[in-house]
């Protein structure tokens, strides 16, 4: 099966890898934290999904909107991870690592938005 264009994007690959890592961790949260788990999983998988959907859109304006949705999902992950840290569902080292990865993915998405705005 051939690759789609978005699959070649580093930001897509990184966000997909990040999502898989977070889903694996969140899946181990106890039933008591099921709402938090579901919210985190929803936010994190939304990142690569919106990047992919942006690339299926024709106009730059539509692409930008989906990149902004992906960026918003990145921002949504931050307080959820902070809550997870405070509830001791993840440790400080992982929280810092995840926050840094979100920061880098967000920067890459901003680059895509900037590129689309220049077209």
Protein Blocks (a to p, Z undefined) as FASTA:
>chain_A
ZZdfklmpmklmmmmmmmmmmmmmmmmpcfklmmmmmmmmmmmmmmmmmmmmmmmpfbfk
lmmmmmmmmmmmmmmmmmmmmmmmmnopacfklmmmmmmmmmmmmmmmmmmmmmmmmZZ
